[in-house]
Amino acid sequence: MINRFHSQAPVLFWIADSGAAILMAVALATGVTAMAQDEHGNLLLAAGGLIAATLLRAGIQIGATDTGEAVAVAAKTNWRQRIYAQVLIAAPGDRRMLGETVADAVDRIEDLGGFHARFLPLRRAAVLSPLFIAIAAAFASWVAGAIMLATLLPFGLGMALAGTAAARASARQLDALSRLSGLFVDRVRALPVIVGFGAQERIGRHLADATREVAARTIDVLKVAFVSSAVIEFFAALSVALVALYCGFNLLGLLPFPVPEKLTLGEALFVLVLAPEFYLPMRRLAAAYHDKQVGEAAVERLESIAPPSAPASKSLIVGPPALRFDGVVIDYGETTIGPFTLDVAAGTSLALRGSTGIGKSSLLHALLGLAPIGRGRILVDGQDAANVALPGNIGWVGQSVAFIPGTLVDNIRLARPEADDAAVGAAARRAGLGPLIAARGAGLTLQLDHRGSGLSGGERRRVGIARVLLKDAPLWLLDEPTADLDARSAADIAGILASAARGRTVLMVTHSAELAASADREMVLV
């Protein structure tokens, strides 16, 4: 976390830069006056002061840049810690492409660099630095100081108008960039399927259209940036010209109206040198305004992934829980499923049957928070499921089993990483993997790839069951654990699950009458 001093350090450096500019103006005005009056001693002193102030200012600007980058790095690190944990968790009903989410988590965090390193420090400095310079100029000419302050209004108005247009353009550009990134990553992942169906030309057109959209949005951003820069530079040049005209005509005595002051050469030069410095903080801010628009748009997208509110503490499951689905309607947008009302008593099993597409698996997903609930609620031990710590307390057996490159023991240990080899071996044998272990010379050290190549369908399911047995969770969710298996393998797995599920809360989805008969209760969804 960034402490307060470090976050304010760039601001202090930029304000100090204006102080060094005042010293430079004093040295320059003193030197020119000494030259005009042929005072060699004061001229050398002023020259030395000018060199010192120039070096001081260079050091201050380097310090401002370095501390700004340090603040930006710390801010991006905090965002990565907040975002990366959320990237792997899909919010219910989230229709964004995986590539789009990953692009937001990577690229949008990088977009925050300029926002924290440049814009935020310069915005704070742009409030105080002009005031300091105007006060310093007022000691030589209060009229010139008043002119400087009066010209702030059109300058600020120009920045506000330019910023509003830039904000909309930047938001549209980031949306297009995220869509292009998501489209590209997802199409690369599906490349074998694309080639298999001969869809290369159509996908190429999709990518080309998305690329052209990004190019068009980028051009829009550049147009706004160029126009806003021209407007801001016009007002800055006009304001400096007003100060220069006043000082020059006052010095020459050519002002067409009376003024309550008469400037000397040194005073006029001091004010003239400070006039550009008065607008410099705002010009720097204008130059960094694009960072503001990009940064704010990036924060908006990042907060959609990881909302700023701190998660509330969740209740722990201390034993087999009771489940209740109370009028649950699952809303996928175009399609709604339900309502469903059912109860599963603590420590009992319920088998759900019904036609394909009726919503059996969606109920399991809704309990896990992976399907959007439009109406109704799911209760776990009488509490809303969203307020219960379900992760880590659920055993899952699905229609397909995921594998990682590694040994058989590594794949089973995914369920409980701290388990030793003896516990993993016992779970594997209880799941009926004993013949596999005995038949393969490598045993539990059998090497598997990410597809589980070399294992039959029944053996794959048994690996999933071994994980559930090893985890020993109080709540089991079983989604078609015997689908697509031959009768003997299905009967073996049904027997293993029935014996191991005693004393747990089990909600299973199945088309198999035999597996459903092993449950305490059976319910047919219509």
Beta strands, then each sheet from edge to edge (+ up, - down):
strand 1: 323-331
strand 2: 336-344
strand 3: 349-354
strand 4: 373-380
strand 5: 383-384
strand 6: 394-397
strand 7: 406-407
strand 8: 447-448
strand 9: 475-479
strand 10: 505-509
strand 11: 521-525
sheet 1: 2+ 1- 4+ 5-
sheet 2: 6+ 9+ 10+ 3+ 11+
sheet 3: 7+ 8-
end
